[in-house]
Amino acid sequence: ILELKNDNLMDLVSFVFQETFTLHDSIYENIAIGNKEATPQQVEAAAKAAQIHDFIMSLPNGYKTKLGEDGVKLSGGEKQRICIARAILKDSPIIIFDEATSFADMENEHKIQLALSCLLKGKTTIMIAHRLSTVVNADRIYVLKEGRLAESGSFAELSGQADSLFGTMWRDYQQSVQWKVAKEA
């Protein structure tokens, strides 16, 4: 990284942050900023892959709908899927996710997971996550505790260890999900 110029580095990396940013512009422009030379068909294909196309088409002005103060307000999960569409369109070989599902409800989280499966194929991905369901399919998981590496391994390795930090967190997570589902039923 130190040998790369900032412009080259930015061309190689796409970011999807916890705090999304959208322009006070159309949904189309918010996605197309990932690749200014993209065609409308490519923008729509990226939105479909990001699981946001149907929502966009439900809006009165579709892709021309303005976002922000003078336009429509999006939920956290909808903003995340717009940003994922932007990253899909950019098609960088390296993707960094910083808590990309943290503001999503369960329905949006599922749609984000589907979108990520399209985005991450053949990419180097660094995913920072507190929601453990986000990292289930990771090749390698690194667990930090108090700023230090506590353990690492695959999901199967870590979740199968009774005494591992990740295994304990995974079991707690599963119990909380079961509790929420039972409470909603």
N, C-alpha and C positions, 0 to 999 in steps of 0.2 A: 504494500500500500504506500509506503514511504517513497517509492520510486515512481509512482503514478502522479500525473498532474491532476488537480482537482476536477477539471472538466472531464478527463478520461475516467476518473473514478466515478463521477456522477452518471456517466453513460453506462457503466457496468453494473450499477446498483440501483435497485428500486426499494423504496421504503414505504411501509404501511405502519403508521404510528398509532398509538392509543388515542392521542388527540389528533383527529383528522383535520385537514384543512381543505376548504372548498372556496372557490372564487365566487364573488357576487356576479355570476354569469350563468349561462345556460348549463344544463346537465351535460349536453354534448361537449361544450368547451371544457367542463370540469374533467371529463374523461379524456378528451383529445389532447390535453396538455401533456399527457404521457408520450405522445408521438404526434407532433404537429403536421406530419405528412400523411397521417392516417386517412383513409377513406371513410365515408359514413358507414359503409358495410363493415369495416374493421372495428369501428367504434361500437356498432351494434353487436357484433360478434363478441367483443370483450365484455359488454354489458350482459349478454346472455351467459357467458362463462362465469361471470361474477354473480349470477343469480339476482340481477337487479333489473333486467330488461322488462319483465312483466309489470313490475311496479312503475317503471318509467312510462310505459305505454298506458297505464291506468290514469296518468295525470292528463289534464285537459290539453296541454301543449306538448306532451311527450318529451322528446329530447330537447325541445326548445324552451322547456320550463326553466324559469330563472330560479336560482337559489339565493338564499340570504335575506337581507332585510326587506327587499321589495318582492321577494319570491317565496317559494314554498320552504317550509322548515322540515328537515329530515330527521328521523330518529338516529340514534348512534349507530345502529346496525346498518341502516340504509346508507349513511355517510361512509361507513367502513366498506360497503360493497361498491360504492362509487370509487373509492380509493383503490380497491382491489382491481376494478375494471381498468383504472388508469395504469396500474402496475402490469396487468395482463397485456395491455396495449403497448406499453414500453418494451416488454419482452427482454428485460435484462437478465444476464446469467446469474446474478446474485440478488437475493431478496432478503431484506431484514424486516422482521415483524416485531414490533414492540407493543405487546398487549393488544393485539388486533381484535380480540373478541371481548375485551373487558366491559364494554358498554352495551353489549348485545344481550337481548333476552334470549330464551331458549330457541324460539323459532328463527330469529336472525342468526344465532350462533350456528344452527344447523345449516342454514343457507351459506353462511361464511365458510363453514367447513367444506361444503360442496364446491364453493368457488376456489378455495385454496387447493383442492385436489387438482383443478385445472391449471392453476397458476404455478404450482410447485414442481410439476413434472420436468425432470431433466435440469433442475436448477439447484444451485447451492443456496441453502436457506438457513438463516439464523433466526430462531424464533424465541422471543422472550415472553414467557407466559406464566401466569398464576393459575389460570384455569387448566387443570390437568388434562381435560379432554382435548385440548388444543395440541398436545404433544404426543398423543397416543401412537401416531404413525411415524414419529421421528426415528431416524436411523440411530441417533445417539442423543441421550438426555444427560444434561449436566445439572446437578442439583446444588444450589448455593444455600449456605446457611451463614448468616451474619457476615456476608461478603466474601466467604471462602468456599472453595469447592468441597462439598461434603461427599458426593458420590457421583458416579457416572456409569452409564450402561444403556442397553436397549430397554424399551418399555417392559418386555417380558422378563428380562433379568431383574430390573429394579422393582417391578410390581410383585414379583414372585417371592421376594425376600421378606420374611416376616419381620426381621429386625432393621430393615432399611428405612431411611427417612422417607424416601419416595413411596415405598410400599405402604407405610403408615398413612401418608397423605392421600394416596390413591384409595385406600379402604375408607378413610374418613369422607373423601369426596363422593364415593359411591353411596355411602350411607346418607349423606345430605341430599343427593339427587333422589334416592328412593323415598326419603322423608318428604321432599317437595312434591313428588308425583303422588304419593299417598294423600298428602294434605289437599291437593287440587282435585282429587277424585271424589 
